[in-house]
């Protein structure tokens, strides 16, 4: 940039700063936006997106939620993700290459499907912020990783894993301070992870990536062992069962494609032949294992998933699902607005499912409660209407087709599919795509899977 233009730009910025300070007009927000735009422009100009996303991987698990004058945000990851998203935009738009997005259209269509929900939102500002946040994650972590992959770079899993080490150390330290009391585990990973369930989901995802790669380098064997242990340590039942689900898929992928389809059908037939359905009904009717019983073993806690008689966590999850379905029945095409579930679902709760975790005031949930629909699909269904979850399921159908039925057992796509499969299971019971740490892991893996598939399909599937 010529010196004359540079001096003009700096003069305008100085005047803007002076004006925001004088009139006290949200100067923190304005200058944060200017800093993000400046960083994004510099990254795009220097083609430094791989370095920025590497920094995101290193700092994502270590980011902390802070209350800023204009919003609450996880920093520095949301700042860096916003810059990465704008950098992707700056890299693609100026060269008139908008068609580039159409090579990988489904995440973009998924974002566009938020628009009807915004239009009908009961809380417009909340919906705009929630949509913007998801837009940042998709642009930065999905399309950003696609751009990086086109330059020959892979997802920086190892730096991400290294950054989890101090988070884990903090969790163990906090847990030891509470005498390793299982009741306290939900908050031991703060201020980095807001709950043990998200930590467990991350570790299960990493375990799957490691399992798919463990034949490549011995390092992945140690990562696999550590991540399985830490998934168990997290105490998350959904994370543990997602590991079992993923390991089952891994075993099936060792067989030729036809057997991957036939063997589950045979297992299902045997299940019904030997009265498996009756045993499941009995488990739901008579199971008395409690997920929060400090005396329960790991196996007993895992088996508590079918206790819908006395386990408050399970009953409240049913309550959230029923509420989401009732919201969908009332507004099937546009929902109540992105990000609004936790503020709008209370009137839709089922009286018979009320329990000690039931929320009556969204600003003051009972201890151990909070959260939203505890289901990614039901959350999207209640907030955005039918279109958003349909597009989301279409993405999953594509990944399942190429990730399970088509690839060979040593394919580079295998670890990516296994990682995604853990969340396919977990997302039935929790939802983490609006959390920056997990959003990075999920969208980056999905992007690299789609890129590898599009660029090497003939080679990988033959």
The 8 nearest C-alpha neighbors of each residue, nearest first, counted from 0:
[[1, 5, 2, 4, 3, 6, 8, 7],
 [2, 0, 4, 3, 5, 6, 7, 8],
 [1, 3, 5, 4, 6, 0, 7, 8],
 [2, 4, 6, 5, 1, 7, 0, 8],
 [5, 3, 7, 1, 2, 6, 8, 0],
 [4, 6, 2, 8, 7, 3, 1, 9],
 [5, 7, 9, 3, 8, 4, 10, 2],
 [8, 6, 10, 4, 5, 9, 11, 3],
 [7, 9, 5, 11, 10, 6, 4, 12],
 [10, 8, 12, 6, 11, 7, 13, 5],
 [9, 11, 7, 13, 12, 8, 6, 14],
 [12, 10, 14, 8, 13, 9, 15, 7],
 [11, 13, 15, 9, 10, 14, 16, 8],
 [14, 12, 10, 16, 11, 15, 9, 17],
 [15, 13, 17, 11, 12, 16, 18, 10],
 [14, 16, 12, 18, 13, 17, 11, 19],
 [17, 15, 13, 19, 18, 14, 12, 20],
 [18, 16, 14, 20, 15, 19, 21, 13],
 [17, 19, 15, 21, 16, 20, 14, 22],
 [20, 18, 26, 24, 16, 23, 22, 21],
 [21, 19, 23, 17, 18, 22, 16, 26],
 [22, 20, 18, 19, 23, 17, 24, 16],
 [21, 23, 19, 24, 20, 18, 17, 25],
 [24, 22, 20, 19, 21, 25, 26, 18],
 [23, 25, 19, 22, 26, 20, 21, 18],
 [26, 24, 27, 28, 23, 29, 19, 69],
 [25, 27, 29, 19, 28, 24, 30, 20],
 [28, 26, 30, 25, 29, 31, 68, 69],
 [29, 27, 31, 26, 25, 30, 32, 69],
 [30, 28, 26, 32, 31, 27, 33, 25],
 [29, 31, 33, 32, 27, 28, 26, 34],
 [30, 32, 34, 28, 33, 29, 27, 35],
 [33, 31, 35, 29, 30, 34, 36, 28],
 [34, 32, 30, 36, 31, 35, 37, 29],
 [35, 33, 37, 31, 32, 36, 30, 38],
 [34, 36, 82, 32, 38, 37, 33, 39],
 [37, 35, 39, 33, 34, 38, 40, 32],
 [36, 38, 34, 40, 35, 39, 33, 41],
 [37, 39, 41, 35, 40, 36, 82, 42],
 [38, 40, 86, 82, 36, 42, 37, 41],
 [39, 41, 43, 37, 38, 42, 44, 36],
 [40, 42, 44, 38, 39, 43, 45, 37],
 [43, 41, 47, 39, 45, 40, 44, 46],
 [42, 44, 46, 86, 40, 41, 45, 90],
 [45, 43, 41, 42, 46, 40, 47, 90],
 [44, 46, 42, 47, 43, 41, 48, 40],
 [47, 45, 43, 44, 42, 48, 49, 41],
 [46, 48, 42, 45, 50, 49, 51, 43],
 [47, 49, 51, 50, 46, 42, 52, 43],
 [50, 48, 52, 51, 47, 147, 53, 152],
 [49, 51, 53, 47, 48, 52, 54, 55],
 [50, 52, 48, 54, 53, 49, 55, 47],
 [53, 51, 55, 49, 54, 50, 48, 56],
 [52, 54, 50, 56, 55, 51, 49, 155],
 [53, 55, 57, 51, 52, 56, 58, 50],
 [56, 54, 52, 58, 53, 57, 59, 76],
 [57, 55, 159, 53, 54, 59, 58, 158],
 [56, 58, 54, 159, 158, 55, 162, 59],
 [57, 59, 61, 55, 56, 60, 54, 62],
 [58, 60, 76, 436, 62, 61, 55, 56],
 [61, 59, 62, 58, 436, 163, 162, 191],
 [62, 60, 58, 59, 191, 63, 162, 166],
 [61, 63, 74, 59, 60, 75, 73, 191],
 [64, 62, 73, 191, 74, 190, 65, 61],
 [63, 65, 73, 72, 74, 71, 62, 66],
 [66, 64, 72, 71, 67, 73, 63, 74],
 [65, 67, 71, 70, 72, 68, 64, 69],
 [66, 68, 70, 69, 71, 65, 72, 27],
 [69, 67, 70, 66, 27, 25, 28, 71],
 [68, 70, 67, 28, 71, 25, 27, 66],
 [71, 69, 67, 68, 66, 72, 65, 28],
 [70, 72, 66, 67, 65, 64, 73, 69],
 [73, 71, 64, 65, 74, 70, 66, 77],
 [72, 74, 64, 63, 77, 62, 76, 65],
 [75, 73, 76, 62, 63, 77, 72, 78],
 [74, 76, 78, 77, 62, 79, 73, 58],
 [77, 75, 74, 79, 59, 78, 80, 62],
 [78, 76, 80, 79, 73, 74, 75, 81],
 [77, 79, 81, 75, 76, 80, 74, 82],
 [80, 78, 82, 76, 81, 77, 83, 75],
 [79, 81, 77, 83, 82, 78, 139, 76],
 [82, 80, 84, 78, 79, 83, 135, 77],
 [81, 83, 39, 79, 35, 85, 80, 84],
 [82, 84, 86, 80, 139, 81, 85, 79],
 [85, 83, 139, 138, 81, 87, 86, 82],
 [86, 84, 88, 82, 87, 83, 39, 89],
 [85, 87, 39, 83, 89, 43, 88, 84],
 [88, 86, 90, 84, 85, 89, 143, 83],
 [87, 89, 85, 86, 91, 90, 92, 84],
 [90, 88, 86, 87, 91, 92, 85, 43],
 [91, 89, 87, 88, 43, 86, 92, 93],
 [90, 92, 88, 96, 89, 93, 94, 87],
 [91, 93, 95, 94, 89, 96, 88, 97],
 [94, 92, 95, 91, 89, 90, 96, 88],
 [93, 95, 96, 92, 91, 90, 97, 89],
 [96, 94, 92, 93, 97, 91, 98, 99],
 [95, 97, 98, 94, 91, 99, 92, 93],
 [96, 98, 99, 95, 100, 92, 91, 101],
 [99, 97, 101, 100, 96, 102, 95, 91],
 [100, 98, 97, 101, 96, 102, 91, 103],
 [99, 101, 98, 102, 103, 104, 97, 107],
 [102, 100, 104, 103, 98, 99, 97, 105],
 [101, 103, 100, 99, 104, 98, 453, 105],
 [102, 104, 101, 100, 105, 106, 449, 99],
 [105, 103, 101, 107, 106, 100, 102, 108],
 [104, 106, 108, 107, 109, 103, 394, 390],
 [107, 105, 109, 108, 104, 110, 137, 103],
 [106, 108, 110, 109, 105, 104, 111, 100],
 [109, 107, 111, 105, 110, 106, 112, 104],
 [108, 110, 106, 112, 107, 111, 387, 390],
 [111, 109, 107, 112, 108, 113, 106, 134],
 [110, 112, 108, 113, 109, 114, 107, 387],
 [111, 113, 109, 110, 387, 114, 108, 386],
 [114, 112, 111, 116, 110, 115, 383, 117],
 [113, 115, 117, 116, 112, 111, 118, 110],
 [116, 114, 333, 118, 117, 113, 119, 112],
 [117, 115, 336, 383, 333, 119, 114, 113],
 [116, 118, 120, 114, 336, 115, 119, 126],
 [117, 119, 115, 116, 120, 114, 336, 333],
 [120, 118, 116, 117, 336, 115, 333, 335],
 [121, 119, 336, 117, 335, 122, 123, 116],
 [120, 122, 123, 335, 336, 119, 339, 343],
 [123, 121, 120, 125, 124, 126, 339, 336],
 [122, 124, 126, 120, 125, 121, 127, 117],
 [123, 125, 127, 126, 122, 128, 129, 120],
 [126, 124, 128, 123, 122, 127, 129, 338],
 [127, 125, 337, 129, 123, 338, 124, 128],
 [126, 128, 124, 130, 125, 129, 131, 123],
 [129, 127, 131, 125, 126, 130, 132, 124],
 [128, 130, 126, 132, 338, 131, 127, 125],
 [131, 129, 133, 127, 132, 128, 126, 134],
 [132, 130, 134, 128, 129, 133, 127, 135],
 [131, 133, 129, 135, 134, 130, 128, 136],
 [134, 132, 136, 130, 135, 131, 137, 129],
 [135, 133, 131, 137, 132, 136, 130, 138],
 [134, 136, 132, 138, 133, 84, 137, 81],
 [135, 137, 133, 139, 134, 140, 138, 132],
 [136, 138, 141, 134, 140, 135, 139, 133],
 [139, 137, 84, 142, 135, 136, 141, 140],
 [140, 138, 84, 143, 83, 136, 137, 80],
 [139, 141, 443, 143, 136, 137, 442, 439],
 [142, 140, 446, 442, 137, 443, 144, 143],
 [141, 143, 145, 138, 144, 139, 140, 146],
 [144, 142, 139, 146, 140, 145, 141, 87],
 [143, 145, 147, 146, 141, 142, 140, 443],
 [144, 146, 142, 148, 143, 147, 446, 450],
 [147, 145, 149, 143, 144, 148, 142, 150],
 [146, 148, 144, 150, 149, 145, 152, 49],
 [149, 147, 152, 145, 151, 150, 146, 153],
 [148, 150, 146, 147, 151, 145, 152, 450],
 [151, 149, 148, 147, 152, 146, 49, 145],
 [150, 152, 148, 149, 147, 153, 146, 145],
 [153, 151, 148, 147, 150, 154, 149, 49],
 [154, 152, 148, 155, 151, 447, 147, 144],
 [153, 155, 156, 443, 152, 447, 144, 444],
 [156, 154, 157, 158, 153, 53, 56, 159],
 [155, 157, 159, 154, 158, 160, 56, 205],
 [156, 158, 160, 159, 155, 161, 162, 56],
 [159, 157, 161, 57, 160, 156, 155, 56],
 [160, 158, 56, 156, 162, 57, 157, 161],
 [159, 161, 157, 163, 162, 158, 156, 164],
 [160, 162, 158, 163, 159, 164, 157, 57],
 [163, 161, 159, 160, 164, 57, 60, 158],
 [162, 164, 166, 160, 161, 165, 60, 167],
 [163, 165, 167, 166, 162, 161, 168, 160],
 [166, 164, 168, 167, 163, 169, 162, 61],
 [167, 165, 163, 169, 164, 168, 170, 188],
 [166, 168, 170, 164, 165, 169, 163, 171],
 [167, 169, 165, 171, 170, 166, 172, 164],
 [170, 168, 172, 166, 167, 171, 165, 173],
 [171, 169, 188, 187, 167, 173, 168, 172],
 [170, 172, 174, 168, 173, 169, 175, 167],
 [173, 171, 169, 175, 170, 174, 168, 176],
 [174, 172, 176, 170, 187, 175, 171, 169],
 [173, 175, 171, 179, 177, 176, 172, 187],
 [176, 174, 178, 172, 179, 177, 173, 171],
 [175, 177, 173, 174, 178, 172, 179, 171],
 [178, 176, 174, 175, 179, 180, 173, 183],
 [177, 179, 175, 180, 176, 174, 173, 181],
 [180, 178, 174, 175, 177, 181, 176, 183],
 [179, 181, 178, 182, 183, 177, 293, 174],
 [182, 180, 183, 184, 293, 179, 291, 234],
 [181, 183, 180, 184, 291, 293, 185, 292],
 [184, 182, 181, 185, 180, 186, 187, 177],
 [183, 185, 187, 181, 186, 182, 195, 174],
 [184, 186, 195, 194, 183, 187, 182, 196],
 [187, 185, 184, 188, 194, 189, 183, 195],
 [186, 188, 170, 184, 173, 189, 174, 185],
 [189, 187, 170, 192, 186, 191, 190, 169],
 [190, 188, 191, 192, 193, 187, 186, 194],
 [189, 191, 63, 192, 188, 193, 64, 62],
 [192, 190, 189, 63, 61, 188, 62, 193],
 [193, 191, 189, 188, 194, 190, 198, 197],
 [192, 194, 189, 191, 186, 190, 188, 195],
 [195, 193, 185, 196, 192, 186, 197, 188],
 [194, 196, 185, 198, 197, 233, 199, 235],
 [197, 195, 199, 235, 194, 198, 200, 233],
 [198, 196, 200, 199, 195, 194, 201, 192],
 [197, 199, 195, 201, 196, 200, 202, 192],
 [198, 200, 230, 196, 202, 233, 197, 238],
 [199, 201, 197, 238, 203, 198, 202, 204],
 [202, 200, 204, 198, 199, 203, 197, 205],
 [201, 203, 205, 199, 226, 204, 230, 200],
 [204, 202, 206, 200, 205, 201, 230, 242],
 [203, 205, 418, 201, 207, 202, 206, 421],
 [206, 204, 202, 208, 207, 203, 209, 201],
 [207, 205, 223, 203, 209, 226, 204, 208],
 [206, 208, 418, 210, 204, 417, 205, 209],
 [209, 207, 414, 205, 211, 418, 206, 210],
 [208, 210, 206, 223, 212, 219, 207, 211],
 [211, 209, 207, 213, 212, 208, 223, 206],
 [210, 212, 414, 208, 209, 413, 213, 207],
 [213, 211, 209, 210, 215, 214, 414, 219],
 [212, 214, 219, 220, 210, 215, 209, 216],
 [213, 215, 212, 216, 217, 211, 219, 220],
 [216, 214, 213, 212, 217, 219, 218, 211],
 [217, 215, 218, 219, 214, 213, 212, 220],
 [216, 218, 220, 219, 213, 215, 221, 214],
 [219, 217, 216, 220, 221, 222, 213, 215],
 [218, 220, 213, 222, 209, 217, 221, 216],
 [221, 219, 223, 213, 217, 222, 218, 224],
 [220, 222, 224, 223, 219, 218, 225, 217],
 [221, 223, 219, 225, 220, 224, 226, 209],
 [224, 222, 206, 220, 209, 226, 221, 225],
 [223, 225, 221, 227, 222, 226, 220, 228],
 [226, 224, 222, 228, 227, 223, 221, 229],
 [225, 227, 229, 206, 223, 202, 228, 224],
 [228, 226, 230, 224, 229, 225, 206, 223],
 [229, 227, 225, 231, 226, 230, 232, 224],
 [228, 230, 232, 226, 231, 227, 233, 225],
 [231, 229, 199, 227, 233, 232, 202, 228],
 [230, 232, 228, 229, 233, 234, 227, 239],
 [231, 233, 229, 230, 234, 228, 199, 235],
 [234, 232, 230, 199, 231, 235, 195, 229],
 [233, 235, 232, 231, 236, 195, 230, 199],
 [236, 234, 196, 238, 233, 237, 199, 239],
 [235, 237, 239, 238, 301, 240, 234, 300],
 [236, 238, 240, 239, 235, 425, 241, 428],
 [239, 237, 241, 200, 235, 199, 236, 240],
 [238, 240, 236, 242, 241, 237, 235, 231],
 [239, 241, 243, 237, 242, 238, 244, 236],
 [242, 240, 421, 244, 238, 239, 243, 424],
 [241, 243, 245, 239, 240, 244, 203, 246],
 [244, 242, 240, 246, 241, 245, 247, 239],
 [243, 245, 241, 247, 242, 246, 240, 248],
 [244, 246, 242, 248, 247, 243, 421, 241],
 [247, 245, 249, 243, 248, 244, 242, 250],
 [248, 246, 244, 250, 245, 249, 243, 251],
 [247, 249, 251, 245, 246, 250, 252, 244],
 [248, 250, 246, 252, 247, 251, 245, 253],
 [249, 251, 247, 248, 253, 252, 246, 254],
 [250, 252, 248, 253, 259, 249, 254, 247],
 [253, 251, 249, 254, 250, 408, 248, 259],
 [252, 254, 251, 250, 408, 249, 255, 407],
 [253, 255, 252, 251, 258, 256, 259, 250],
 [254, 256, 258, 257, 259, 253, 252, 407],
 [257, 255, 259, 258, 404, 254, 405, 260],
 [256, 258, 259, 260, 255, 261, 254, 404],
 [259, 257, 261, 260, 256, 262, 255, 254],
 [260, 258, 256, 251, 257, 261, 262, 254],
 [259, 261, 258, 257, 262, 263, 264, 256],
 [260, 262, 258, 264, 263, 259, 265, 257],
 [261, 263, 265, 264, 258, 260, 259, 266],
 [264, 262, 266, 265, 261, 267, 260, 259],
 [265, 263, 267, 261, 262, 266, 268, 260],
 [266, 264, 268, 262, 267, 263, 269, 261],
 [267, 265, 263, 269, 268, 264, 270, 262],
 [266, 268, 270, 264, 265, 269, 263, 271],
 [267, 269, 265, 270, 271, 266, 272, 264],
 [268, 270, 272, 266, 267, 271, 273, 265],
 [271, 269, 275, 267, 268, 272, 273, 266],
 [270, 272, 275, 274, 268, 273, 269, 276],
 [273, 271, 269, 270, 274, 268, 275, 267],
 [272, 274, 271, 270, 275, 269, 276, 268],
 [275, 273, 271, 277, 276, 272, 270, 278],
 [274, 276, 270, 278, 271, 277, 273, 279],
 [275, 277, 279, 278, 274, 271, 280, 270],
 [278, 276, 280, 279, 275, 274, 281, 282],
 [277, 279, 281, 275, 280, 276, 282, 274],
 [278, 280, 282, 276, 281, 277, 275, 283],
 [281, 279, 277, 283, 282, 278, 284, 276],
 [280, 282, 284, 278, 279, 283, 285, 277],
 [281, 283, 279, 286, 280, 284, 285, 305],
 [284, 282, 305, 280, 281, 306, 285, 286],
 [283, 285, 281, 282, 280, 286, 308, 306],
 [286, 284, 282, 281, 283, 287, 306, 308],
 [287, 285, 306, 282, 288, 283, 284, 305],
 [286, 288, 306, 285, 289, 309, 303, 308],
 [287, 289, 303, 286, 299, 306, 300, 290],
 [290, 288, 292, 291, 310, 303, 287, 300],
 [289, 291, 300, 303, 292, 288, 310, 301],
 [292, 290, 289, 293, 182, 181, 300, 295],
 [291, 293, 289, 295, 294, 290, 300, 288],
 [294, 292, 295, 181, 291, 182, 180, 296],
 [295, 293, 292, 296, 291, 181, 289, 299],
 [296, 294, 292, 293, 299, 300, 297, 289],
 [295, 297, 299, 298, 300, 294, 293, 301],
 [296, 298, 300, 299, 301, 295, 234, 231],
 [299, 297, 301, 296, 300, 302, 295, 303],
 [300, 298, 302, 296, 301, 297, 295, 288],
 [301, 299, 290, 303, 297, 302, 298, 295],
 [300, 302, 298, 299, 303, 236, 297, 304],
 [301, 303, 299, 304, 300, 298, 305, 288],
 [304, 302, 288, 300, 306, 305, 301, 289],
 [303, 305, 302, 306, 301, 313, 236, 300],
 [306, 304, 283, 303, 307, 282, 286, 302],
 [307, 305, 286, 303, 308, 304, 283, 310],
 [306, 308, 314, 313, 305, 310, 309, 283],
 [309, 307, 306, 310, 284, 314, 287, 286],
 [308, 310, 307, 311, 306, 287, 289, 314],
 [311, 309, 289, 312, 313, 306, 307, 308],
 [312, 310, 314, 313, 315, 309, 354, 356],
 [311, 313, 315, 310, 314, 316, 356, 290],
 [314, 312, 316, 315, 311, 310, 307, 317],
 [315, 313, 311, 317, 316, 307, 312, 352],
 [314, 316, 318, 312, 317, 313, 311, 319],
 [315, 317, 313, 319, 318, 314, 312, 320],
 [318, 316, 320, 314, 315, 319, 321, 313],
 [317, 319, 315, 321, 316, 320, 352, 348],
 [320, 318, 322, 316, 372, 317, 321, 323],
 [321, 319, 317, 323, 322, 318, 372, 324],
 [320, 322, 324, 318, 323, 319, 317, 325],
 [323, 321, 347, 319, 348, 325, 320, 324],
 [324, 322, 326, 320, 381, 321, 325, 377],
 [325, 323, 327, 321, 326, 322, 328, 320],
 [326, 324, 328, 322, 327, 323, 321, 347],
 [325, 327, 323, 329, 324, 381, 328, 322],
 [326, 328, 331, 381, 324, 330, 325, 329],
 [329, 327, 325, 326, 331, 330, 324, 381],
 [328, 330, 326, 327, 331, 325, 334, 324],
 [331, 329, 334, 327, 328, 332, 333, 326],
 [332, 330, 327, 384, 328, 333, 385, 334],
 [333, 331, 384, 385, 330, 334, 386, 383],
 [332, 334, 384, 116, 115, 383, 330, 331],
 [335, 333, 383, 384, 382, 330, 381, 116],
 [334, 336, 382, 120, 121, 116, 119, 381],
 [335, 337, 120, 116, 382, 117, 334, 339],
 [338, 336, 126, 382, 339, 116, 383, 129],
 [337, 339, 126, 129, 340, 125, 336, 382],
 [338, 340, 342, 337, 336, 341, 343, 335],
 [341, 339, 343, 342, 344, 338, 382, 371],
 [340, 342, 371, 339, 343, 344, 361, 370],
 [343, 341, 340, 339, 361, 344, 345, 360],
 [342, 344, 340, 345, 341, 339, 346, 335],
 [345, 343, 347, 340, 346, 322, 341, 342],
 [344, 346, 347, 348, 343, 359, 358, 342],
 [347, 345, 348, 344, 343, 322, 349, 359],
 [348, 346, 322, 344, 345, 325, 349, 326],
 [349, 347, 322, 345, 346, 318, 350, 344],
 [348, 350, 352, 351, 318, 347, 353, 321],
 [351, 349, 352, 353, 348, 318, 354, 347],
 [350, 352, 349, 353, 354, 318, 348, 314],
 [353, 351, 350, 349, 318, 314, 354, 315],
 [352, 354, 350, 357, 351, 349, 315, 355],
 [355, 353, 357, 356, 311, 352, 315, 314],
 [354, 356, 357, 311, 353, 365, 358, 315],
 [357, 355, 368, 354, 365, 358, 315, 311],
 [358, 356, 354, 353, 355, 315, 359, 365],
 [359, 357, 364, 360, 356, 361, 365, 345],
 [358, 360, 345, 361, 357, 364, 363, 346],
 [359, 361, 363, 362, 358, 364, 345, 342],
 [362, 360, 363, 364, 342, 358, 359, 341],
 [361, 363, 360, 364, 342, 359, 358, 369],
 [362, 364, 360, 361, 365, 358, 359, 369],
 [363, 365, 358, 369, 361, 368, 360, 362],
 [364, 366, 368, 356, 367, 363, 358, 357],
 [367, 365, 368, 364, 356, 369, 363, 355],
 [368, 366, 365, 369, 356, 185, 364, 312],
 [367, 369, 356, 365, 366, 364, 370, 357],
 [370, 368, 364, 371, 367, 365, 358, 361],
 [371, 369, 368, 372, 341, 373, 430, 429],
 [370, 372, 341, 373, 340, 369, 378, 319],
 [371, 373, 319, 378, 374, 320, 377, 323],
 [374, 372, 429, 428, 430, 371, 316, 375],
 [375, 373, 429, 427, 428, 372, 377, 430],
 [374, 376, 430, 378, 426, 377, 379, 427],
 [375, 377, 379, 378, 374, 388, 380, 427],
 [378, 376, 380, 374, 379, 375, 323, 381],
 [377, 379, 375, 372, 381, 376, 380, 374],
 [380, 378, 382, 376, 377, 383, 381, 388],
 [379, 381, 384, 377, 378, 385, 383, 382],
 [382, 380, 327, 323, 334, 378, 326, 379],
 [381, 383, 334, 336, 335, 337, 379, 380],
 [384, 382, 334, 116, 333, 379, 380, 336],
 [385, 383, 332, 334, 333, 380, 331, 381],
 [384, 386, 380, 332, 387, 388, 331, 389],
 [385, 387, 389, 388, 384, 112, 390, 332],
 [386, 388, 390, 112, 389, 109, 385, 391],
 [389, 387, 391, 390, 376, 386, 379, 392],
 [390, 388, 392, 386, 391, 387, 393, 385],
 [391, 389, 393, 387, 392, 388, 109, 386],
 [390, 392, 388, 394, 389, 393, 387, 395],
 [393, 391, 395, 389, 394, 390, 388, 396],
 [394, 392, 390, 396, 395, 391, 389, 397],
 [395, 393, 391, 397, 392, 396, 390, 398],
 [394, 396, 392, 398, 393, 397, 399, 391],
 [397, 395, 393, 399, 398, 394, 400, 392],
 [398, 396, 400, 394, 395, 399, 401, 393],
 [397, 399, 395, 402, 401, 396, 400, 394],
 [400, 398, 402, 396, 403, 397, 401, 395],
 [399, 401, 397, 404, 398, 402, 403, 396],
 [400, 402, 405, 398, 399, 403, 404, 406],
 [403, 401, 399, 398, 416, 400, 406, 404],
 [404, 402, 399, 400, 401, 405, 406, 252],
 [403, 405, 400, 256, 401, 402, 406, 259],
 [406, 404, 401, 403, 460, 402, 400, 256],
 [407, 405, 460, 402, 410, 401, 404, 403],
 [406, 408, 410, 409, 405, 460, 252, 459],
 [407, 409, 253, 410, 252, 406, 413, 254],
 [410, 408, 407, 411, 413, 211, 406, 412],
 [409, 411, 412, 407, 413, 408, 406, 459],
 [412, 410, 413, 409, 414, 415, 459, 211],
 [411, 413, 410, 415, 414, 416, 448, 402],
 [412, 414, 416, 415, 410, 411, 211, 417],
 [415, 413, 211, 208, 417, 416, 412, 418],
 [416, 414, 418, 412, 413, 417, 444, 448],
 [415, 417, 419, 413, 418, 402, 414, 420],
 [418, 416, 420, 414, 207, 419, 415, 413],
 [417, 419, 204, 207, 415, 208, 416, 420],
 [418, 420, 416, 422, 417, 421, 415, 423],
 [419, 421, 423, 417, 422, 418, 416, 245],
 [422, 420, 241, 424, 423, 419, 418, 245],
 [421, 423, 425, 424, 420, 419, 426, 241],
 [424, 422, 420, 421, 426, 425, 419, 427],
 [423, 425, 422, 421, 241, 426, 427, 420],
 [424, 426, 422, 427, 237, 428, 423, 241],
 [427, 425, 429, 375, 428, 422, 430, 374],
 [426, 428, 374, 425, 424, 429, 375, 423],
 [429, 427, 374, 373, 426, 425, 237, 430],
 [430, 428, 373, 374, 426, 427, 425, 375],
 [431, 429, 375, 374, 426, 373, 432, 428],
 [430, 432, 434, 433, 437, 429, 197, 438],
 [433, 431, 438, 434, 430, 437, 435, 441],
 [432, 434, 431, 435, 133, 438, 132, 430],
 [433, 435, 431, 432, 437, 436, 438, 439],
 [436, 434, 438, 437, 439, 433, 77, 76],
 [437, 435, 59, 439, 438, 434, 60, 440],
 [436, 438, 440, 439, 435, 434, 441, 431],
 [439, 437, 435, 432, 441, 440, 436, 442],
 [440, 438, 437, 436, 442, 441, 140, 443],
 [441, 439, 437, 438, 443, 442, 444, 436],
 [440, 442, 438, 444, 439, 443, 437, 445],
 [443, 441, 141, 445, 444, 140, 439, 438],
 [444, 442, 446, 140, 141, 445, 440, 441],
 [443, 445, 447, 441, 446, 442, 415, 448],
 [446, 444, 442, 448, 443, 447, 449, 441],
 [447, 445, 141, 443, 449, 448, 444, 145],
 [446, 448, 450, 444, 449, 445, 451, 443],
 [447, 449, 445, 451, 446, 450, 452, 415],
 [450, 448, 452, 446, 447, 451, 453, 445],
 [449, 451, 447, 453, 452, 448, 446, 454],
 [452, 450, 448, 454, 449, 453, 455, 447],
 [451, 453, 456, 449, 450, 455, 454, 448],
 [452, 454, 450, 451, 456, 455, 449, 102],
 [453, 455, 451, 452, 456, 450, 457, 449],
 [454, 456, 458, 452, 457, 451, 453, 459],
 [455, 457, 452, 459, 458, 453, 460, 454],
 [458, 456, 460, 459, 455, 461, 454, 452],
 [457, 459, 455, 456, 460, 461, 454, 452],
 [460, 458, 456, 457, 461, 455, 410, 406],
 [459, 461, 406, 457, 458, 456, 405, 407],
 [460, 458, 459, 457, 406, 456, 407, 405]]
